């Protein structure tokens, strides 16, 4: 039997404000910091490579991604030569008891604190994810195939070919030895900014104020105290659960963006991904870590690069290991316009439909239509302003089930009092305003650099610092290669013909020898030889200008490995010798065959081993920081 709950609000705009009038973050600062979580963690938001798929309904939890650290930095240089202003949006990835949640991070100066939005990270993960795309080409005229069930059997996509990718606990009074520059509520957090020259006094203050500081954390915190760092400490207010966790935004005067990995190591998992985006005037590079380039001959192009950053034994992680375990790969470097209108635009979040909604089902549907249902900050607000009926709670109904099917429950159960007007005001200030602030940050800087690595606790012996560098080129998101099927003059059917992989830099590798069998064999690509190549093509110690120092150059070793790979395909190699790289390119004529699927003309453009000193350096680093075997 239906019983309409009592509506306690009105449809007037909260305080006469329209969307976007919340506190805005200008293109200020970006900070030196990182995720130093002192509890077990798991990703609460996902995107890009680590998503398993969309949730079953808009209010289901997002797919679990992977333990890791995500930080967005912004650097604002004073044109008059004054102090650099830093800003950081830090996504806190945490699973566990809310009462035990402690997050402590060292910074160079006393910052201002705010909260941000998980949507910034979800959107950036997708928009800046490296993509590995292939095209298919056929050289010569292929023999007709014995059956013609699908034209695509002519191309290398059949049988192993490439797929197309595209609160408030008691607070102790600060002692004279601990300077508390801020203490109070910031979003769902009870937060503090503190500093001390006495490590024991600082640890005592943290412990007496409810922060979890074990012996390991204490020792590392002592080191930062001796480095005159300030500490940001946050914990959840009483009554808040872990679903209330939001990214923390720090702004302060500093020198360089920094990820304090020494503190992160306390609770990090092996091979933990650390992803950062830096917004600045130009390309940003690692200072205390190396930069490594992944060898694209090792990419599994047939699967769209699935091995690049897979959850186990990733190519990116292998390349970092070969660089001594402390290296970042630059995955994108280019105009920040790639993120234009990414998380907010003036027309995207018009709250008119929310203001007009008279019932919870209509309101929730309006949220879905605005694309806000999966926003991590929305669910706690729904729980507050449209609470679940006690009968449904007693049935063990989940939040996702309730809000995802609220229209059905509205017609059958009596709802508690709800306040849609207050909910809209909260959506505007706690969801929309952070989105707008995040977009202003993205739009306020001309250049974006995304870097990524996999790193284990034993390798987190130093903090990762970053700085702007001039003279380096952009790094694109999209990487391309071609699988070329070599039919010759009706020597092979396309399903059996030799296939070679052609990289954008002109390097080539055979992946299928070919067969003259009268029936289609659909042989899978043989990547055995390519899998023996180094994962790292080059490793640099970057400088403020130019390329910097080359620490490892595996070019000659890779070339030799490619030659060895190609010699393992004698039939293909003898019949179709590899064109010489360089020059104006090689033109080949292609034609249809088999099912008379037309293939147009294609043009294939042409595109010092490991030094003893570099080898000794890397060997020494590996001995000091050997990564545990990957599963």
N, C-alpha and C positions, 0 to 999 in steps of 0.2 A: 504494500500500500504506500503510495507516494505521500511524502510530507515535505513541502518546500521549506528549507531552512531559512532562518531569519537573516535578512541582509542588513548589516549594520552600517554600511557606508553609503555614499552618494557618488554620482558620476562627475562631480566637479574635479577639475584638474588639481592635483596636489599643489597647494600654495600658489596656484595660478601659473605653474611652470609647464613648459612643453619639454619634450624629450631633448636630451643633450645638454641640459642646463646644470648637470651635476658638476662636481669638481673635476677640472680638466688638468691633465698633465701636459705642460708645454714641452717643446722639444728641448728640455733641459737635459741634463745630466744622465749619466749612466754609471754604474758603480763597479766597485771592486768587491767581489764577493762570490759565494757559491753555496751549493746546497750541503750544509753540514747537518744531516739528519742523525739524531741520536737514537733512532728506533728503526725496526724493520720497515721496509718501504716497498710499495708496489705502485705501478702507474695507475692514476685515476683518470687520466685522459689519454686518448690515443689518436694517432693520425699517421698518414703516410704508410711506410713500410710495415709498421708493427700492428696495424689493425687487422682483425680477423674478419671484419664485416660489420654491417650496420646492426644496431640493436633490434630485437624483435618488435618492439614498439618504442615510440619516442621517449618514454620515460623509463625504459630499461637501462641498467648500468651500461656504460660504454664498454666495449671489448677491452680486456686487459692487454696492455701493450707490453711493457718491459720495465724492470727496475732501471732507473737512470736519473740523470740530472738534466734539466732544461732551464736555460737562462737566456734572457734577452737583455743585452747591454745597449746603451746609447752613450755616445761620446760627444760632448759639446765643447769645442775649443773656444776660448775667449779670443776674439780677433785682435784685441789690444795686447795680447800676450799675457793675460792674467791666468788665474788658476783654471784648470780643466774641471768641468762639471760632469759628473757621472750619474747615470741612472741604471737601475737593474730591476727587471721583473723576474722573479724567481718562482718557479713552480715547485711546490712542496709535494713530493710523492711519498705518501705514508699510508701504511695499513697497520692497525693495532688499536690498543685501548686509548681512548681519547684522554683519559686521566694521566696517561704516561707520555703524552705527546710533548716533546721538547725540541725546539729548533733554535740553534745558537750559531751565529756566523760572525766572523771577525771582519771589520772594515777599517779603512784608513782614517776616516773622520766621522764625527757624529752625524748620522743621517736623519732626514725626515722619513717618516714611515707612512705607508698607505697600503691598500689592498688592490689587486688587479683582477684579471679574469683568465680562467683556464682557456677560454676560447682563443685568446691570442696564440697560445702554443698549439692548440689543435689545428688552427688555420695555418699557421706557419709551417707546421710539420708537413701538411699536405701540399702547400703552395711551393715549397722549396725542396721537395724530395727529389733527389737525382733520378733521372729516368734513362733507361737503356733501351733504345728502339732500333729495330732492324728493318731493312728492306730486303726484298728478294729480287734476284735478277737471273735470267737464263741466257747463256751464251750459246750460239749456234742454233741448229734446228734439231729438235728431239724426235726420236722414233715414236710412232704411235704406241700407246699402251694397249694391252690386250683387252681391257675393259674400260668403260668410260662412265663410272658412277658419279664422279665428282672431279671437276676440272682442277681443283686445287691439288689433286694428287700429282700434277706435273711439277709443282713447285716444291721447294725443300721443306715446306711446312709439314708434309706428310711423313710419318714415320721418323720422328726425331728432329724435324726441322724447327725453325724459329717460330715462336708465337708472336703476334703483333702486339706492340705495347703503346703501344702508346701509354672568561670570568673571574669569579673573584675569590681566590684563596687568600688566607691571611698574608698580608705583605709585611715583611720585616723592615724596620726602618734602616735606611742605608747607613753604613758605618763611615767614619771619616776616611777610611782607606779606599772606599769605593765611591766613585763619582757617578751619580745617576742623572744623566742629562734629560731623560724622558722616561716616564712610566705611566701607562694608561691603556685605554681600550683602542684597538685599531681593528676595525671589522670584527671578526669573531674571536680575535686574540686579545689576551692580556700580554702587553708588550713592554719592553724596557730597552733603553740604550745605556750601557754602563761602561766604565773604564776604571782601571786601577793599575798601580805600579806594584801591587802586592798580590801575587798569584793565589796565595792561600786565602786572603780576604775576598778576592773575587769569586773563587770557587765556593767559599762559605756563603756568600751572598746568593749565588745561584741556587745552591742546595736548600737554603732556608726559605727561598722564594718559590720552591716547588719545581725547580728544573732538575732533570736527571743528568747527573755528571758522574760517570764512573771513573775508575782510576786511569783508564786509557785516555778518555776524553780530557780528564784533568791535566795529564801530562802535556798534551798537545796545546790545551788552552794556556798553560804556563808559558809555553814558547811564544805564543801570540802576545801575551802580556808583556814579555820582555821586548817585543817588537813595537810596543806602544800602540797596539790596536784598540779600537773601540769594539764593543760586542753588542750585536742585536740579539735579543732573546725573546722568543714568543712561545706562548702556550695557549691552549684553547681555554676560553672562559668556562666557568661552571655551567652545565646545562647544554653545552655545545658538543656535538658528536663530530666524528671525522668527516662526515659529509659536508660540514661547514667550512672545511679548509679551503682557503683561497690563496692564490699567489701573493707574495709579499713584494711591495714596490719600495725600493730604497733610492734616495737621492742625496748626493753630497758632493763636496769638493774633494777631488782625488787626483791621482796621477795616471793610473792605467787600470783597465778592467782586470780583475783577478778572480780566479776560482780557487778557493782555499782547500785544495784536495787533501792536505794533511789532516784536516778535521773530518772531511768527508769519509776518509778511509775507515773510520771507526765502525760505520754501519753499512759499508758498501758491499755489494755482491761481486763475485768474480766476473770479469769481463763486462763491467757496467758501462753502458753507453753514456757519454757526456756530450750533449748537443748544445751549441751556443750560437746565437745570432748577434752580430754586432752592427749597430747603425752608426754611421760616421760619415766623414767627408770623403773617404776613400777606402781602399781595401785594408783590412786588418789581418795581422798575422800573429802566430805564437811567438813569444819572446823567450820563455824559459823551456818550452817544448820545441821539438822539431816540427816541420811540416813535411808530410809525405804525399807523394802522388801514387795512386794505385795503378798498376799496370793493367790496361784495358784488355790485353790479350788473355788475362785470367778471368774476365767477366764471363759468366754463363749467358751468352747472348740468346741462346735458344729458349731460355726460360725468362727472358726479360730482365736479366741481372739478379735473379733470386738469390744468388750466393754473395752478393755485394755486402749486405748488412744483415744476413740471416741471424736467427737467434742462437745458432751454434756454429762455430768454426767459420765465422764471416771473413770474407776477403779483406774488408776494412780492418778487422782486428788482426789478421795475419800481417798486413802491411805495417800496422803500428808495432807489432812484435818485432818485425825485422828492423825497425828503426829504434829498437831498444825499449819499446813499451811506453815511451812518453812522446807521443807524436799525434798531431791532428791532421786530418784530411780536410782540405777546403772543398766543400761540396757545391757552393755557389758563391760567386763574387760578382756583383753587378748592380745595376740601378735598383733602388728600393721601390721603384714604381711597380715591380712585380707584386707588391703587396697593396697596391691601390685599391681602396674600397674592400679590403680583405675581411675586416672584422666589423666595420661600421660605415654607413653612408647616410646622408640626411633622409633619403626616401626609404631606406631599408627597414627602419624600425619606427614606423608610424604607429603610435599607441592608440589611435582612435578606436579600433575594434576592441581593445581591452577596456577602454573607458565606457564603451557602449554596452558591454556584456552585462546581462542581468542575472545569470545563473552560473554556477561553477562549470557545468559542461560546455557552455558557450565560451566562457573565459578560457578554459583549457584548450579548446579547439583554436581559439585566436592565438594562443601562445604557440601552438604547433604550426599554424600558418605563418607566423613570424620567424620560424626557425629557431625558437628559443627553448623548445622542450628538452633538448639534450644539453643545454648550457648547465654546467655543474653548479652554478650559483642559484638556479631557479628552484630546484627541488626543496631546499630548506625553507624557501619563502612560501611555497605551496603548502608545506607541512604546517607552517605557522598560521597562514591566513585562510586556507581551505583544509582544515584537518580531517582526517579519516574518521568515519563513524566508529564508535566503540565496538559495535557488533562485527564490523569487518576486521577490526584489529584482533578481536577474539578468535576469528577464523584463521588468523595467521596470514592475512593478505599482505602482500608486499606493496611498497609504495608504487613500484612500476605497474603492478596489476591494477591498483586502485586508480591512479591518475590516467593510465592508459585506457581504461574502460569506464571512466567516470560517468558517462551518459547512462549506462546500464544501471549502475548503482544509485544514481540520482533518482531514477524512477521506482526504486524498490525500498530504499532505506531513508530514515530520517537523518539529515545532516546536522552537525553542530553549527552554531552561529559562524558565519563567514563574513569577511570584510574585503570586498573586491576593490573598493576605492583605495584602501590602505595598501593592498597588494600591488596595485598599479603604481602607487608612489614608490613602493619598495623596489619594484622592477626597474623603475626609471633611475633611482639613485644607486642601487646596488648591482644592477646588471647592465643597463644601457650606458650609464655614465662611465664605468670602467672600459667598456667597449670603445666608446668615443675617445677616451684618453689614450687607449692603446693605439688607435688609428692615427691620432695626432702625433704620437711618437714615431710611428712608421713613416708618416708623411713629412715629418720635420727634418729628415736626414736624407741626403741624396743617394747614399750608397749602403748596401747591405752585404755582409759576409756571413755565411753559415759554415761552421766547422763541426766536425764530429770525430769521436774516437771511441774505442773500447779500452777500458783500463781496469786493472785489478787492485785491491787494497795495497798489496806489497809494492806496487809501482807508484803509489801516491806519496812519494817521499818529498815532493816539493809542490808548491802552488803553481798554477798555470796563469801566467801573465800574458797580456796581449797589447799590441800597439799598432798604430797606423804605419803603413809603408808605402812609398811611392815607387813608380816604375814597374809595377807588376800588372799583368793583364787581367781581364775578367775571366771567370770560370763559369761556363754555362751549366744549366741544369740538364739539358738534353744531350745525351751521348749517342752516337749512331754507328752502325756497322751494317755491312751487306753480306748476305749469304748468296754466293753466286754458283748456280748450277751449270756445269759445263757439259753440254750435250755434244759439242762438236758438230760435224756434218752427219747427223743421224747415226752417231756411234752409240748413243745411249738413249734409253727412255729416261724421262725426267725423274721418275721414281727411283732409278738406280744410278744416275749419273754422279760423277765426282762433284763434291761441293767444297768450296773454299770460303773461308771467312776473311773479309776485307775490312780492316779498321780504318777509321777516318784519317789517321796519320799516314796511311799508305802501306802499313805492314799487312802481310797476308799469311794465312795458315790453312793448310788442308784439314778438313774435318771428316771427309768421307772419300774413300778410295774409288768407289764406283764398282759396278758389276755389269757384265754384258748378258746376264741371265734373261731368258725370254719371259719371265714373270717378274712382277714387281717385288723386290726384296725389302724395300723400305728400311734400309739399314740406319740405325741410330748414329748420330754424330759421335765420333771418337775424340774425346777431349783429353785423353790420357797424357799426351805430350805437353799440351798447354798447361795442365794442372801441375806440371813440374817446374814451371817458371816461377821466379820470385813474384811475390804479391806487390812488393814496392818497386816502382820503376826508378824513382829518385827521392832522395831525402835532403832537405835543406835546413840550415840554421839561418833563419831570415834576419834581415837587417832593415834599418829605417829607409833604405833606398836600394833599388836594384834587386837582383835575384838573391843576394846573400851568398853564404858558403855552401857548396854542395858537399854534403857529408857522405852520401852513398850515391853512386851512379851504377845501376845495374843494366844499363843499356846494352853493353856488349854481351853480357851474360844472357840477356833476353834474346838478342839477335841469334846467338848460337843455339839457344833452346828452340827458337822458331825453325831454324835450319834443320835441327835434329827431328823436330816434329814433322816437317815436310818430307824429309827423307824416309819416314815411316809410311809414306803413301806413294810407293814407287810407280804404280800404274798411272795415277793421276799426275804425278810430277813429270813423268816421261812424256806423256801425251800432251799435257798442257803446261809447259815450263812457266814458272812464275815470271811475270813481266818485271823489268828492272825498275826499281823505285826511282823517282825523280823525273825530271823532264816534263813534257807537256801532257803526260798521261797516256793511257792505252785505250784505243777505241775498239770495241767489239760489236759485231752485228748479232742481233738476237732475232729469233723467229719463233713462230708458233709450232706446236707439235701435239701429238696425242689427240685431245678433244678439240683441237683447233682453237684453243684459248689463245688469243693474241698476246704476244709479249713484245712491247715496243723496244726501240733501240736504247741501249744503255752505254754510258761512258764511265769507265773506271779510272779515276784520277790517280796519278802516282803520288804518291804522297810528297869505351875505355873502361873498360871493365872496372870492377870493385878495387879501389886503390888500397894499398897495404895499410896506410895510416888510417883510412876510414874503416877498414875491416877490423883493425886492432881496437879502435874506439868503440865500435858497435859491439864487438865481442866482450869488451870489458863491461859495457853497460848491460849486456844480457846476463853476464855472470852476477852482476849486482842486483838485477831485477828480473829474474826469470819468471815468466808467467806459468801458472799451473796449466797442465795439459787441458785442452778444450775437450768437452764431451763429444 
